[in-house]
Amino acid sequence: MIEIIDVRGLSCPEPVLRTLEAIKKTDKETLQILIDTETSKENIIRAVNSVKWKILEVKKELDSYRIIITKHQ
């Protein structure tokens, strides 16, 4: 099961900080991040790439984005 990090409604830098915290603590290979702003989406993508995780998918939904990330193998 994929762990979901829901950071919708939070202002930067909180979505990035919570995403990086989840990456450090998880034992999962894949995480799903839910966000609601373009700025948070871009910042999370940069942060994920900086810690050697990989973006699998960025999906626009009604009023939010779903980013699926995985550990580099």
C-alpha positions, 0 to 999 in steps of 0.5 A: 500500500502506498503511503499518502502525504496530504499537504493540501491547504498548507503554505510553503515551506510546510509541504516541502518540509513534511514531504522530506520528513516523510521520505526520511521516516518511511520504509515504503518504496513509493509515496503519494503526495497530495498538494493544492498549489502550483508553487508547492508542486514545483518546490516538492519536485525540486526537493524530491530530486535533491534527495535522490528520489524519483518522480513517477507521476504528476497528475492534475486533479480537480483542485489539487495535484497528486505526485507519486515518488519512488526511491532510486534503485 
